[in-house]
């Protein structure tokens, strides 16, 4: 099949490469000429396991192409994926300008049937706006070229996106005509050979499903974070509580790990957007999600609160090692990352910081610029040199089993503030290290 993907960000690039890998001829469009040059050379602008090899293999095979030529991409694909960014406006609503530009370009240049697939995370009702934008362009041209618009939300986890696309647990398609459903079934057939995973809904239900999924996961995280904070006050151990409630099959263990807050490109943005959608389109206040957002905003400061409770409000002269900057392992994404709140809090209190992350230090340098009191180490233990305490923010595997004796020797004071509960408190404290986890 001939497929066009508009946008080579996280979702567009993963989708395009995976669709090419099963034999489709895929052309990806982006307005950033430098990014296109990089991709044509087999390089990728993000850190995502297995993605670079996938891109290189399919570029070499002639199945994956990149261009800035809008007309070329509209003419190429019978199926046109819109996978552009939908960043939040100041009020939290999703900004649809790039989605609608893509739709107008399709309507302006199409000469035969197109199936337009909304892959971007968009509010309920966006498919209607895309359909209207295309229709307006066709009317202006005085032509009646057939087309259809479907919603096909993505459910990719950063750090496991290629695996998630290749072996999806579900494929949601919101469509209102049989030809569109037929084409989507054919498109996704290679990814569901051992059982049917495609769920067909009406368009608006598919659009809401994406937001509902992320909002539910965010809710579980904030709920556990609040319970962890309560457990500390009551003298309970949140890890034992987690095991106790996770064993209930109605609850399960996933997304029940307390920590220093969620971040990334999806959960914060989608919770805000769903709150705004409810307010703007339905006149409703989503009280649970408003509380989820408020709880998460507060949780991002839990580590700095613990540090100040132990070392004082004024941290002038104190130096901290920070392990982990990305919002989660296996990515370099620092959007809404808890590390950002921690760094700002510590610097504002007068501290200095040496940080280490296996993938996100270039992104951190871009975000924080030439901040004189923030430096970067090339290895975890190097970050500890001269530090008064270690602060763990991201649960990278290489942090999970350190040499505690070496760690203690590097630190000026044996202090660990663990925002991801990586260690057994008894083991760490038995080594003579003060240990401050979350809820334990």
Secondary structure, DSSP 8 states (H G I E B T S, - for coil): -EEEEE--SHHHHHHHHHHHHTT-EEEEE-S-HHHHHHHHTT--SS--TTHHHHHHHHHHTT-EEEES-HHHHHHH-SEEEE-----B-TTS-B--HHHHHHHHHHHHH--S-EEEEE-S---TTHHHHHHHHHHHHHHHHT----EEEEE------TTSHHHHHHT-S-EEEE-SSHHHHHHHHHHHGGG-SSS--EEEE-HHHHHHHHHHHHHHHHHHHHHHHHHHHHHHHHT--HHHHHHHHHTSTTT-STT----S---SSSHHHHHHHHHHHHHHHH----HHHHHHHHHHHHHTTHHHHHHHHHH-S--TT-EEEEE--SSSTT----TT-HHHHHHHHHHHTT-EEEEE-SS-HHHHHHHHTT-TTEEE-SSHHHHHTT-SEEEE-S--GGGTT--HHHHHHHSSS-EEEETT--S-HHHHHHTT-EEE-S--
